[in-house]
Amino acid sequence: MNDEKYGLIAFPSTTDSLKAEKLLKGAGYSVSFRPLPPIITADCGFGLEIPLAKTQEIRKFIAESPVQTAGFYHIIIRDGEKIITSLK
């Protein structure tokens, strides 16, 4: 069984998501836009998919930037079921 695993950042606005994408890509991180699952509520309907192994590093990087976030999540898709864990 191969699970799909990734990190996801939610944002309070589209502006913040675009700023974060630019900053993260500029710093060499691999990120891509992904629609937020319905259970994750944020004013911006899209989040940034990030490498799961880089989640803590990216959290620190974003915390030191002017970008606002609405949450960080670990996503696991197993047998078609999406398991979402909010990182506090």
Order of alpha helices (4+ residues) and beta strands (2+ residues): beta-alpha-beta-beta-alpha-beta-beta
